[in-house]
């Protein structure tokens, strides 16, 4: 089998609209990829037994794992076993992804020698994935946190989905049949990575989620309709995956290569606007929120479905307004640029900007009102289900930023909601970002337990590209 040293990266995500609804195929999710990425590189590993995969995440303490890959002597597939060493721990996402990828590859390359050349995999995370310490000087690109990975505070950008996606693509590229790197501009290859990464990610989580995070990691920003959960139900037995590759590997390959029923429609933020992420340092996501909302929907039936239908209609309106603004940027270019500049420099609330006859400002106001309307519907759903999707402290924060900062069109509590993050849609202007940061300097956020904390603006912004090949040399210089 060939060994092709490779480097790939996948973006984080923010679900701007469609929280909870995206769990049902009848509804959509508006998900934007983010510029913060998880990177995985591969290189030959010398002086180790054949079939050894060494994995390192150098930003964390004791973040090193090793696995031995052996052919299943009873038939198809391979057996993946962790090699214990001092200070070693389990990493379910890494181990599951390796197990799934190599069992898939063993089925695709049955005519080749069964062994997998030994490799070293290095995982690197852009800094926005984890809360960083205060520093008077700029942090290095991949800052070393000096703590075990389970002690690092995640910021909720989708690190596990980006990791699994990057690791999947890197393994497929490293062990490519013809010795050439995986071509990631090919729709066929992207679908392959998507299906295999979804299978691995669901298995590692122990549940079949909606998959919007993996979809964004592969395809980039999109309007997403999920795949049918029944597709992956035959793979949910961890016992079979770990101990019966003879049955698991053929089943996995057949499912990965089948036609899935998800839908991805590429989208983008209108020109001149951007997404800004805020990390709440005392925030937390309330566990069980999804379970409670789904139980409420099942119990309330038609009433709950009517609420979901209403939110979906509003979300589609939001998506359509993005398209309208993109069209206005082309057809009303001068007005568009002037209006955004005015929004960026006008002190005070968005609604203070004059120009009712301006098509661009009219659409922007409609967009702002649509975001406010969606937020209200989400709050109503949360109250009905007894779940703090947009808790009062988040409402206070979003209203404050929307009303007091120049250039802020609106904001939401992304994804499943809770206390740990906000996403803002703002004019893409450095003065706007600095103005938001200034307003947050002395802002005290009240957390779930009544504790007070700060809100930090992250460097991540929307990015339309998903999975991509990287230049390996950039990592060697670090």
C-alpha positions in Angstrom: 0.0 0.0 0.0 1.2 3.5 -0.8 2.0 6.2 1.7 1.4 9.8 0.6 2.4 12.4 3.3 -0.6 14.8 3.4 -2.0 17.9 5.2 -5.7 18.9 5.3 -7.8 21.3 7.3 -11.5 21.6 8.1 -13.4 24.7 9.4 -15.5 25.2 12.5 -19.1 26.1 12.3 -21.9 28.2 13.6 -25.6 27.3 13.1 -27.1 30.7 12.6 -30.6 29.5 12.1 -32.4 26.1 12.4 -31.4 25.1 15.9 -33.4 22.0 16.9 -35.3 22.1 13.6 -32.3 20.7 11.7 -32.7 17.4 13.6 -35.8 16.8 11.4 -35.2 16.2 7.6 -38.4 18.3 6.9 -36.6 21.4 8.2 -33.3 23.2 7.3 -30.3 24.6 9.0 -28.4 27.7 8.0 -24.8 26.9 8.9 -21.7 28.9 8.2 -18.2 27.5 8.2 -15.7 29.5 10.2 -12.2 30.6 9.5 -10.8 28.7 12.6 -9.7 25.3 11.4 -8.5 21.9 12.7 -5.4 20.8 10.8 -4.1 17.2 10.4 -0.8 16.3 8.8 0.7 12.9 8.2 4.3 11.7 7.8 6.2 8.4 7.6 6.9 6.9 11.1 10.3 5.1 11.2 11.6 2.6 13.7 8.1 1.3 14.6 6.4 -2.0 13.8 4.5 -2.1 10.5 0.9 -0.9 10.9 1.6 1.6 13.7 -0.3 4.9 13.8 1.1 7.5 16.2 -1.2 10.5 16.9 0.0 13.7 18.6 -1.7 17.0 19.5 1.2 19.1 20.7 -0.9 22.0 22.1 -2.0 19.8 25.0 -0.3 17.9 27.8 0.0 14.1 27.4 -1.9 14.3 24.1 -0.3 11.4 22.4 -2.0 8.2 21.3 -0.7 5.1 19.4 -2.6 2.3 17.6 -1.6 -1.0 16.1 -3.4 -2.0 12.9 -3.6 -5.8 12.2 -5.4 -7.7 9.5 -8.4 -9.6 10.6 -7.3 -13.2 10.1 -10.8 -14.5 10.1 -11.9 -12.5 7.0 -12.5 -8.9 6.0 -11.4 -5.7 7.7 -8.8 -4.8 10.2 -8.4 -4.8 14.0 -7.4 -1.5 15.6 -5.9 -1.7 19.1 -4.6 1.2 21.2 -0.9 0.7 22.3 -0.7 1.6 26.0 2.2 3.8 27.2 2.9 5.9 30.3 0.5 8.8 30.6 -1.7 7.5 27.8 -5.5 8.0 27.8 -8.4 7.2 25.5 -9.4 9.5 22.6 -12.7 8.1 21.3 -13.0 10.5 18.3 -9.4 9.7 17.1 -9.7 5.9 17.7 -13.1 5.6 16.1 -12.1 7.6 13.0 -9.0 5.5 12.5 -11.0 2.3 12.9 -13.7 3.4 10.5 -11.3 4.8 7.9 -8.9 1.8 7.8 -11.8 -0.8 7.7 -13.2 1.2 4.8 -9.8 1.3 3.0 -9.2 -2.4 3.6 -12.4 -3.1 1.7 -11.5 -0.8 -1.2 -7.9 -2.1 -1.6 -8.4 -5.9 -1.2 -6.1 -6.5 -4.2 -3.2 -4.6 -2.5 -0.9 -5.8 0.2 -3.0 -5.7 3.4 -0.5 -3.8 5.6 -0.7 -0.1 6.3 2.7 1.7 6.4 3.4 3.2 9.8 2.6 7.0 10.0 2.6 9.9 12.4 -0.4 12.1 12.5 -0.3 15.6 14.0 -3.4 17.5 15.0 -3.3 21.3 15.4 -6.2 23.5 16.4 -6.5 27.2 15.6 -6.7 29.2 18.8 -10.3 30.1 18.7 -11.4 26.6 19.4 -10.3 27.0 23.1 -10.5 29.9 25.5 -7.0 31.4 25.6 -5.1 33.0 28.5 -4.7 36.7 28.7 -1.5 37.8 27.0 0.1 41.2 26.4 1.8 39.9 23.2 0.2 38.2 20.2 -0.2 34.4 20.7 1.5 32.0 18.4 -0.7 30.5 15.6 -1.2 27.2 17.5 -0.8 28.2 21.1 0.2 25.5 23.5 -2.2 25.5 26.5 -0.1 23.2 28.7 -3.1 21.3 30.1 -4.6 17.9 29.3 -7.1 18.2 26.4 -10.1 17.4 28.7 -9.2 20.4 30.9 -9.2 23.0 28.0 -12.3 25.1 27.8 -14.0 24.7 24.4 -15.7 27.7 22.7 -18.3 25.6 20.9 -17.0 26.0 17.3 -17.4 22.3 16.4 -13.9 20.9 17.2 -15.0 17.2 17.2 -16.6 17.4 13.8 -13.7 19.4 12.3 -11.3 16.9 13.8 -13.1 13.8 12.5 -13.4 15.4 9.1 -9.8 16.4 8.8 -8.6 13.1 10.2 -10.8 11.2 7.7 -9.6 13.1 4.7 -5.9 12.9 5.8 -6.1 9.1 6.2 -7.8 8.7 2.8 -5.2 10.8 1.2 -2.2 9.3 3.0 -3.3 5.7 2.1 -4.6 6.5 -1.4 -4.5 3.6 -3.7 -2.5 5.2 -6.5 -0.1 7.2 -4.3 -1.5 10.6 -5.1 -3.1 13.0 -2.6 -6.9 13.0 -2.3 -8.4 15.5 -4.8 -10.8 17.7 -2.7 -12.3 19.6 -5.5 -14.0 16.4 -6.7 -17.7 16.2 -5.6 -17.3 12.4 -5.5 -14.4 12.6 -3.0 -16.1 15.2 -0.9 -19.2 13.0 -0.6 -17.0 10.1 0.3 -15.3 12.1 3.1 -18.7 13.4 4.2 -20.3 10.0 4.5 -17.3 8.3 6.2 -16.8 11.3 8.6 -20.6 11.3 9.5 -20.4 7.6 10.3 -17.3 8.0 12.4 -18.6 11.1 14.2 -21.9 9.5 15.1 -20.3 6.4 16.4 -17.8 8.4 18.5 -20.7 10.4 20.0 -22.8 7.3 20.6 -25.7 8.9 18.8 -26.9 9.8 15.3 -27.0 13.6 15.3 -28.2 15.9 12.5 -24.7 16.1 11.0 -24.8 19.8 10.2 -21.4 20.3 11.8 -19.7 17.6 9.6 -21.5 18.9 6.5 -20.1 22.4 7.2 -16.6 20.9 7.8 -16.7 19.2 4.4 -18.7 21.5 2.1 -18.4 24.9 3.9 -21.3 27.3 4.4 -24.6 25.9 3.3 -28.3 25.4 3.8 -28.5 21.9 5.1 -31.2 19.2 5.3 -30.0 16.2 7.3 -29.7 12.5 6.2 -32.1 9.9 7.4 -30.9 8.4 10.7 -31.8 4.9 9.5 -28.8 5.1 7.2 -26.4 4.7 10.1 -28.4 2.6 12.5 -26.7 -0.6 11.3 -23.3 0.8 12.4 -24.2 1.8 15.9 -22.9 -1.4 17.5 -19.5 -0.5 18.9 -19.0 -4.2 19.9 -19.2 -5.2 16.2 -16.9 -2.4 15.1 -14.2 -3.3 17.6 -14.4 -7.1 17.6 -16.1 -8.3 14.5 -14.5 -6.5 11.5 -15.5 -9.5 9.3 -19.1 -8.2 9.4 -18.4 -4.6 10.2 -16.1 -3.7 7.3 -18.3 -4.8 4.4 -21.3 -3.2 6.0 -19.5 0.1 6.6 -18.2 0.2 3.0 -21.7 -0.5 1.5 -23.2 2.3 3.6 -20.5 4.8 2.9 -20.8 4.2 -0.9 -24.6 4.3 -0.9 -26.7 7.3 -2.0 -27.4 9.4 1.0 -30.5 11.6 1.2 -29.0 14.8 2.8 -29.2 18.1 0.9 -26.5 20.8 0.8 -27.1 24.1 -0.9 -24.1 26.4 -0.8 -24.7 29.9 0.6 -22.7 32.9 1.8 -23.0 36.0 3.9 -23.9 39.1 1.7 -20.9 41.2 0.6 -19.8 43.8 3.1 -21.2 41.8 6.1 -19.6 39.3 8.3 -20.3 36.9 11.2 -18.6 37.7 14.6 -18.5 35.1 17.4 -18.6 36.0 21.1 -17.3 33.5 23.7 -18.9 33.8 27.2 -16.2 32.8 29.7 -18.7 31.9 32.5 -21.2 30.4 30.2 -22.3 26.8 29.9 -24.7 24.7 27.8 -27.5 23.2 29.8 -27.3 19.4 29.4 -30.3 17.6 28.1 -31.7 20.6 26.3 -32.2 18.8 23.0 -33.8 15.8 24.7 -36.3 18.1 26.5 -37.2 20.0 23.4 -37.8 16.8 21.4 -39.9 15.4 24.3 -42.0 18.6 24.3 -42.5 18.4 20.5 -43.6 14.7 20.8 -46.0 15.5 23.6 -47.5 18.7 22.0 -47.8 17.3 18.5 -49.6 19.7 16.2 -49.1 22.7 18.4 -45.3 22.1 18.5 -45.2 21.4 14.8 -47.0 24.6 14.0 -44.3 26.5 16.0 -41.6 24.7 14.1 -43.3 25.4 10.7 -43.5 29.1 11.7 -39.8 29.2 12.6 -38.8 27.4 9.4 -40.8 29.9 7.4 -39.0 32.7 9.1 -35.6 31.0 8.6 -36.3 30.7 4.9 -37.2 34.4 4.9 -33.8 35.1 6.4 -32.0 33.0 3.7 -34.0 34.8 1.0 -33.0 38.2 2.4 -29.3 37.2 2.3 -29.9 36.5 -1.4 -31.7 39.9 -1.8 -28.8 41.7 -0.3 -26.3 39.9 -2.5 -28.3 41.0 -5.5 -28.5 44.6 -4.3 -24.7 44.5 -3.9 -24.5 43.9 -7.6 -27.4 46.0 -8.9 -27.2 49.0 -6.4 -23.5 48.9 -5.9 -23.0 52.6 -5.0 -26.0 52.7 -2.6 -24.9 49.4 -1.1 -21.4 50.6 -0.3 -22.6 54.0 0.9 -25.2 52.5 3.2 -22.9 50.0 4.8 -20.3 52.7 5.4 -23.0 54.9 7.0 -24.1 52.0 9.3 -20.5 51.5 10.3 -19.8 55.1 11.3 -23.2 56.2 12.6 -23.1 56.3 16.4 -26.0 54.8 18.2 -28.6 52.2 17.2 -29.1 50.7 13.8 -32.6 52.2 13.4 -31.2 55.7 13.7 -29.7 55.5 10.2 -31.8 57.6 7.8 -32.7 56.8 4.2 -36.1 55.2 4.0 -36.1 55.5 0.2 -32.9 53.5 -0.1 -33.6 49.9 -1.2 -30.5 48.6 0.6 -31.4 50.1 4.0 -35.0 48.8 3.6 -33.7 45.2 3.1 -31.3 45.6 5.9 -34.1 46.8 8.2 -36.2 43.8 7.1 -33.3 41.5 7.8 -32.8 43.0 11.3 -36.6 42.6 12.0 -36.5 39.1 10.7 -33.7 38.2 13.1 -35.6 39.8 16.0 -38.7 37.8 15.0 -36.8 34.5 14.9 -35.3 35.2 18.3 -38.8 35.8 19.8 -40.1 32.6 18.3 -37.1 30.7 19.6 -37.7 32.2 23.1 -41.3 31.2 22.9 -40.4 27.6 22.0 -37.9 27.5 24.8 -40.4 28.8 27.4 -43.0 26.2 26.2 -40.5 23.4 26.4 -39.0 24.6 29.7 -35.6 25.0 28.1 -33.4 28.2 28.2 -32.6 28.4 24.5 -32.2 32.1 24.7 -31.9 32.8 28.5 -32.6 36.3 29.8 -28.9 37.1 30.2 -28.4 36.3 26.5 -31.4 38.4 25.5 -29.9 41.3 27.5 -26.5 40.9 25.8 -27.9 40.6 22.3 -30.2 43.6 22.7 -27.4 45.7 24.2 -25.0 45.0 21.3 -27.8 45.4 18.6 -29.0 48.7 20.0 -25.8 50.3 21.3 -23.1 49.3 18.7 -22.7 50.8 15.3 -22.9 48.4 12.4 -24.6 45.5 14.2 -27.5 44.2 12.1 -28.5 41.6 14.7 -27.4 38.6 16.7 -28.5 35.2 17.9 -27.7 32.5 20.4 -26.4 29.9 17.9 -27.1 26.2 17.6 -29.0 24.6 20.5 -28.7 27.8 22.5 -27.7 28.2 26.1 -25.2 30.4 27.9 -21.9 29.8 26.2 -21.8 31.9 22.9 -23.4 34.5 20.7 -23.2 35.1 17.0 -23.5 38.6 15.5 -24.1 39.7 11.9 -22.3 43.0 11.5 -20.9 45.4 8.8 -17.4 44.1 7.8 -15.4 47.0 9.2 -12.6 47.1 11.7 -14.1 50.1 13.4 -17.3 48.1 14.0 -15.4 45.2 15.5 -13.4 47.6 17.7 -16.6 49.3 18.8 -18.1 46.0 19.9 -15.0 45.1 21.8 -15.0 48.5 23.5 -18.7 48.1 24.6 -17.8 44.7 26.1 -14.8 45.9 28.1 -16.8 46.6 31.2 -19.9 44.4 30.4 -20.7 41.8 33.1 -22.5 38.7 31.8 -24.6 36.8 34.4 -24.1 33.1 33.9 -26.4 30.2 34.6 -25.5 30.0 38.3 -25.6 33.7 38.8 -21.8 34.1 38.4 -20.5 37.0 36.4 -18.1 36.8 33.5 -16.8 38.5 30.4 -17.7 38.2 26.7 -14.7 37.9 24.4 -14.9 38.5 20.7 -13.1 35.8 18.8 -11.1 36.2 15.6 -13.1 33.6 13.7 -15.4 34.8 11.0 -17.5 33.1 8.3 -15.7 31.2 5.6 -17.4 29.7 2.6 -14.8 27.0 1.9 -15.0 23.6 3.7 -12.4 20.9 3.6 -9.1 21.8 1.8 -5.6 20.5 1.1 -2.9 22.4 2.9 0.8 22.9 2.2 2.7 20.7 4.6 5.7 23.0 4.7 3.8 25.6 6.7 3.5 23.2 9.7 7.2 22.2 9.5 8.3 25.8 10.1 6.3 26.0 13.4 
